[in-house]
Amino acid sequence: MMLAGGIVAPQLLSAGNGAVSGSSKRIGLQLYSLRDLVKDEGIQAVLEAASKMGYTNLETAGYDNGKIYGMAPAEFKKRCNDLGMKCTSAHLGQEFTKEKEAEVMSWWDQAIAAHNELGVKYMVQPWMPVNDKTTLDDLKMYCDYFNTVGYKTAAASIAFGYHNHAFEFRKIGDQLIYDFLLDNVSPNHVFFQMDVYWVKEGGADPVAYLKARPRQFKTIHIKDDMEIGASGKIDFKPIFDQMNANRVKDWYVEVEEYTNNDPVESCQQSFDFLNKADYVK
C-alpha cells in the first residue's frame, strides 16, 4: 500500500457535531484512507473530518495492545458516536504459525474483548502471507486458522472476515487461491470482505463472485485507482446493484492514493460521487 502525504483542508478539520452532508445514505469509510492525517493531526481531527464529509459508518485500521488508535475502546466509540458516526468494523490481524498458535490466539482473545467493547459487527484480517513457495497445505492451514478465530469472534457476536488483494487471483498448481480459500473455510464462521478494485486488478469479476457466492460476502470495500469513480476503470453500478440484491448493508470507501496529494479532498470527492449516484441506496 502506498503512503502519501496529505495537505489538510482546514475547514474540514474544524469541530463539528455529526455529518453535515444531509445524506440519508450510510456511506462507510475505512479510516486507513486518512492514515497520514492520523499521524500528523491526531485521530480526533480525523474523526471530525470524516463526519463533516458525511461519512456515518467507520472501519478502523488502528488496533494495538487493547487500544483503538491509542485509546480505550469505549472512549473511541464515544468520540465516533458524538460525531454522529458508528464504528462497525475493524481491520487487524496476526501472521500464523503452528509454533506460535498459543501466542496468536491469546492476542486474538485480547483483541476480541477490545472490539466487543467497541461494539463492532465485524473483525477483518486484511492480509495473509503468500509467496512463490506457498503451498495448498499452507493455504489450508490458514483456512483452519481463520475458522478458529471465527469461532472465537462468534462467541462475542462478532463476525470474522478476510479481505482480499490481487495476489489471491493467482494459482497454486491448478487451484485459484481465492477459490481455494472460499471453499475451505467454514461459511458459518468466516466471511469475505470483497475489495472490488483488487478483484478487478486480479483479473476477476466482482459481480460474478457476488452472484455465485452471496452468502460468503458480508461487507465490501469500494475502491478505485484513486478517488472513487475518477479512473473510469470500474463500473460501480452493477456492483452496487448486486450488493443490493444480496442485501449487503455494510460497505466502506477506501482511498489509498490521492490525485492532489490531499487525502481529505480525495475522500470528499469519493463521498460526493457515491452520494450523487442513484444506484447507491
C-alpha positions in Angstrom: 0.0 0.0 0.0 1.4 3.4 -1.0 1.6 6.0 1.7 1.1 9.6 0.6 1.4 12.9 2.5 -1.7 15.0 3.0 -2.4 18.7 2.7 -5.2 19.3 5.2 -8.2 21.4 4.3 -8.6 23.4 7.5 -12.3 23.9 7.1 -12.8 20.2 7.1 -10.9 19.8 10.4 -12.9 22.2 12.4 -15.0 20.9 15.2 -18.5 19.7 14.3 -21.3 17.7 15.6 -22.2 15.0 13.2 -22.3 14.8 9.4 -23.2 17.9 7.5 -24.0 16.4 4.1 -27.7 15.8 4.7 -27.3 12.4 3.0 -29.6 9.6 4.1 -27.1 7.1 2.7 -25.0 5.0 5.0 -21.6 5.6 3.3 -18.8 4.0 5.1 -15.1 4.9 5.3 -12.1 2.8 6.0 -10.0 5.1 8.2 -6.8 3.9 6.5 -7.8 6.3 3.8 -6.9 9.1 6.2 -3.9 7.4 7.8 -1.4 10.3 7.3 -3.8 12.7 9.0 -4.0 10.3 12.0 -0.2 10.6 12.2 0.0 14.4 11.6 -3.2 15.7 13.1 -4.4 13.1 15.5 -7.4 10.8 15.5 -9.9 13.4 16.8 -9.3 15.7 13.9 -9.6 12.8 11.5 -13.0 11.7 13.0 -14.2 15.3 12.8 -13.1 15.5 9.1 -14.9 12.2 8.3 -18.1 13.3 10.0 -18.1 16.7 8.2 -17.6 15.0 4.9 -20.8 13.0 5.5 -19.5 9.5 6.4 -21.5 7.7 9.0 -20.1 4.2 9.1 -16.4 3.6 10.0 -13.9 0.8 9.8 -10.8 1.1 11.8 -7.2 0.3 11.0 -5.6 1.3 14.3 -5.6 -1.5 16.8 -2.7 -2.2 19.2 -2.5 -4.0 22.5 -6.1 -3.5 23.5 -6.3 0.1 22.4 -8.0 1.7 19.4 -5.9 4.5 17.9 -4.2 4.7 21.3 -7.3 5.0 23.4 -9.7 2.7 25.3 -12.3 1.2 23.0 -15.2 2.8 24.9 -13.6 6.2 24.6 -13.1 5.8 20.8 -16.7 4.6 20.5 -18.0 7.7 22.3 -16.0 10.0 20.1 -17.4 8.4 17.0 -21.0 8.5 18.4 -20.7 12.1 19.5 -19.9 13.0 15.8 -22.9 11.1 14.5 -20.9 8.1 13.4 -20.7 4.4 14.3 -17.7 2.2 14.2 -19.0 -1.1 12.7 -15.8 -2.9 11.5 -12.1 -3.2 12.2 -9.1 -4.3 10.3 -6.5 -6.2 12.3 -4.6 -9.5 12.2 -1.8 -11.7 13.0 0.5 -14.0 10.9 0.0 -17.6 12.0 2.4 -20.5 12.6 1.6 -23.6 14.5 4.6 -23.0 16.7 3.1 -19.7 17.8 -0.5 -20.8 18.0 -1.0 -20.2 21.7 0.6 -16.7 21.5 -1.5 -15.8 18.4 -4.8 -17.0 20.0 -4.0 -15.1 23.2 -3.6 -12.0 21.0 -7.0 -12.6 19.4 -8.6 -13.1 22.8 -7.5 -9.6 23.9 -8.4 -8.1 20.5 -11.9 -9.6 20.6 -12.5 -8.3 24.1 -11.5 -4.8 23.0 -13.6 -4.8 19.9 -16.6 -6.2 21.8 -16.3 -3.1 24.0 -16.0 -1.0 20.8 -19.2 -2.6 19.6 -18.2 -3.6 16.1 -20.1 -6.1 13.9 -17.0 -7.3 12.0 -13.4 -8.0 12.6 -11.4 -8.4 9.4 -7.9 -9.7 8.7 -6.7 -7.7 5.7 -3.8 -9.9 4.6 -2.1 -13.2 4.7 1.5 -14.2 3.7 1.6 -15.7 0.2 4.8 -16.1 -1.9 6.2 -18.3 -4.6 6.8 -21.1 -2.1 3.3 -21.1 -0.6 1.6 -24.5 -1.0 -2.0 -25.6 -0.8 -1.2 -27.1 2.6 -0.2 -23.6 3.7 -3.5 -22.2 2.5 -5.4 -24.9 4.3 -3.5 -24.1 7.5 -4.7 -20.5 7.2 -8.3 -21.6 6.5 -8.2 -23.6 9.6 -6.7 -20.7 11.5 -9.4 -18.4 10.2 -12.1 -20.9 11.2 -10.7 -20.9 14.8 -10.7 -17.1 15.0 -14.2 -17.1 13.6 -15.4 -19.4 16.3 -13.8 -17.1 18.9 -15.4 -13.9 17.5 -18.8 -15.5 17.2 -18.8 -16.1 20.9 -18.7 -12.2 21.2 -21.4 -11.9 18.5 -18.8 -10.5 16.0 -18.4 -11.9 12.5 -14.8 -12.6 11.4 -13.7 -12.0 7.8 -10.8 -11.9 5.3 -10.1 -9.0 3.0 -8.5 -9.7 -0.4 -5.8 -8.0 -2.5 -4.9 -9.1 -6.1 -2.5 -12.0 -5.2 -5.4 -14.2 -4.3 -6.2 -14.4 -8.0 -3.0 -16.3 -8.8 -2.9 -20.1 -9.0 -1.1 -22.6 -6.9 -1.0 -25.6 -9.2 -4.4 -25.7 -10.8 -6.1 -24.0 -7.8 -7.0 -20.3 -7.8 -6.0 -19.1 -4.3 -9.2 -17.1 -3.8 -11.5 -20.0 -4.7 -9.5 -22.4 -2.5 -9.9 -20.0 0.4 -13.7 -19.6 -0.2 -14.1 -23.4 -0.5 -12.0 -24.3 2.6 -13.3 -22.0 5.4 -16.5 -22.6 7.4 -19.1 -20.2 5.8 -20.7 -20.0 9.2 -17.6 -18.6 10.8 -15.6 -16.8 8.1 -16.9 -14.3 5.7 -15.1 -12.5 2.9 -14.8 -8.7 2.6 -14.5 -8.1 -1.1 -12.3 -5.3 -2.3 -13.8 -4.7 -5.7 -10.7 -2.9 -7.0 -8.3 -5.7 -6.2 -10.7 -8.3 -7.6 -10.6 -6.4 -10.9 -6.8 -5.9 -10.7 -6.5 -9.7 -10.2 -8.4 -10.2 -13.5 -11.7 -11.4 -12.0 -15.3 -10.1 -12.0 -16.6 -8.8 -8.6 -20.2 -9.1 -9.8 -19.8 -12.8 -10.8 -18.4 -13.6 -7.3 -21.2 -11.8 -5.6 -23.8 -13.7 -7.7 -22.1 -17.0 -7.2 -21.5 -16.8 -3.5 -23.9 -14.4 -2.0 -23.7 -16.0 1.5 -19.9 -15.5 1.8 -19.6 -11.8 1.1 -20.9 -9.7 4.0 -19.0 -6.5 3.6 -17.4 -4.7 0.6 -14.6 -2.3 0.0 -15.4 0.3 -2.6 -12.1 1.3 -4.1 -10.6 2.7 -7.3 -7.1 3.7 -8.5 -7.5 6.9 -6.5 -10.8 8.7 -5.8 -13.9 6.6 -6.3 -15.2 6.9 -9.9 -12.3 9.1 -11.1 -10.4 6.4 -13.1 -13.4 5.3 -15.2 -12.0 1.8 -15.0 -14.7 0.3 -12.7 -18.4 0.4 -13.4 -19.8 0.6 -9.9 -23.5 0.4 -10.9 -23.7 -3.4 -11.5 -21.6 -3.9 -8.4 -24.0 -1.9 -6.2 -27.0 -3.5 -8.0 -25.7 -6.9 -7.0 -24.8 -5.8 -3.5 -28.4 -4.5 -3.1 -29.7 -7.8 -4.5 -27.6 -9.7 -1.9 -28.7 -7.3 0.8 -25.2 -6.2 1.7 -25.7 -3.3 4.1 -22.1 -2.5 5.2 -19.5 -1.2 2.8 -16.6 1.1 3.1 -14.8 3.5 0.8 -11.0 3.0 0.8 -8.7 5.6 -0.8 -5.1 4.7 -0.9 -3.7 7.2 -3.4 -4.7 10.9 -3.9 -4.7 12.9 -7.1 -3.6 16.1 -5.5 -1.8 14.5 -2.5 -4.7 15.6 -0.3 -6.5 12.7 1.4 -9.3 14.9 2.8 -10.1 16.2 -0.7 -9.9 12.6 -2.2 -12.2 11.2 0.5 -14.7 14.1 0.0 -14.7 13.5 -3.8 -15.3 9.8 -3.2 -18.2 10.5 -0.9 -19.8 13.1 -3.3 -19.5 10.6 -6.2 -21.4 7.9 -4.3 -23.8 10.3 -2.7 -24.9 11.5 -6.1 -25.2 8.0 -7.6 -28.8 6.8 -7.8 -27.7 3.2 -7.6 -26.3 3.8 -4.1 -29.1 3.2 -1.7 
